[in-house]
């Protein structure tokens, strides 16, 4: 069994974000947040494969959770991935290799496209999840050789 710790920080004014955590397609947590800007830690003991994926599926954000004044955002609901530890190894410096697949809200997405703005299908270098969607972090087991190989590529 391997230990995985995921630290998420909700940021909101009206309603807290909602998310589910999956490891290798198995749903392990329904994330509930009670206070804004207070990180919540989720701990798991899992059997890892040679190749693994941690997925954070952010959902239930509505258009009411983003308050705009003209073109300026006054308040927004986001979910920040503060850190992930795999076998006590902090992944913070590698979170940028995670890939976020946003689920853009309507009518905003249509309005953007009508203005000629292309909405990306996926984003890297993203640990703040502003939209609903799924963030995937892929890693290999054992974690130490994979970590040191990837940390050297990142710098």
N, C-alpha and C positions, 0 to 999 in steps of 0.2 A: 504494500500500500504506500502511496505517495501523498504527501501533504501539499495542498494548494490553498493559499489565502488570497482573497480578492478584496480590495478596499475600494469602495465606491462612495462618492460624495454627491448628494443631491443638492441642486441649487434651484430654488423656486420661490414664488411669492404666494400664488393661489393654491395650487395642487402639487403634491410631490410626484416626481417621476415614478414610473413603474417599469420593472425589468425582470427578466428571468435569466438565470445563469445555466448554461449547458456546458458539460465537458464530454467531448466525443459523442455528441448528439443525445446525451442523457440529461434530462432536466433535473438539476440538483437544488435549485433554489428559486423561490418567488421572492423578489426583493421588495421589502416594505421599508419606507422611510418616514420618520416621524418629525424630523427637524431639518430645516435648511442649513447647509454648510457644515453639518455634523457627519463626518465619515462613518460608514457602517462597514464592518468586517464580516466576511463570509468565509468560513473554514470548511474544507472538505478533505476526506481521506478517500482516495480513488486508486483504482488499478489503472495505471497508464499503459498505453500502447507504445510502439516504436515511434509513430507519428500521431500527434494529438492536436485537438482544437478546443480552445475555450471560446465560447460564444456568449455575448451579452446581448439579449434581445430587448431593446428599449421599445416600449409601446404605451398606448393610451394617452399620449399627448394630443391635445386638441388645439384648435386655433385660439381658444380663450386663454391658453397658457402662455401666449406671447402677446404682450401689450405694446402696441406701436403708437407713436405720435408722429404723423407724417411718414417719413422714411426712416425714422429713428426708433430703435428698440428701447422701450422704457424698462420692461422686465421680461424675463424669459425663463422657461423651465428647461434645465439642462441636467445631464448626468455626467459627472466627471470620474474617469477611471484614475484613481490616485496611484495605485500600485497593484501588482500581482506578485506573489511569492510562490515559487515552485521549489519544493524541498528546501525552504529557507533562502533561496537565491532570489534577490529582488530583480524584477523584470522592468523596473521603472525606466531605465535607460534604453530599453528595447520596445517599449509600448508603441513607438512610431511604426513598427513593422506590422502592427495589427491593421486590418482592413475593415472600414466601415461602409456598409451598404445602406444608404439612407432611403427611407420611405417618405418622400416629400408630401406635404399636406396640400390638399385642394381647398380653395381655388388658387392658392399661391403658386403652385407648380405650373399651372396653365398660364397664369399671368406672366411668370418669368419667361416661359417659352414664347409667348406672344410678343415679348419685348426682344426676342432674339437671343436670350440667355440660355446657354446649354447647361443643363443640370447634370452633374457627374453621376455615374452609376456606382462608383466606389471612391473612397478617399483613404489615403494613408496619412501618417503624421497627425492622427486625430485621437485624442483621449478625452475630448469634450464632445458629448453626443447631444447635439442641438435638435435633431429630428428623431422621429421614430425610426427604427431600423435595427440591423444586426451588425455588431462589431465582432470580428473573428481574429483570434490570436493563435497562430500555429507554431508548435514547437515539437522538438524531438526528445525522446528519452533514450539514454540518460541525459539529464538536464545540463550537467556541468560541461561536457565537451561541446554541446550545442550552444550553450550560453557564450563560452569563450570564443568560439568560431564566429558567432554573430556579433558580439560586442566589438571584435577587432574589425569587422567589415563596416560597422556603424561609425567608427571614429577615424 
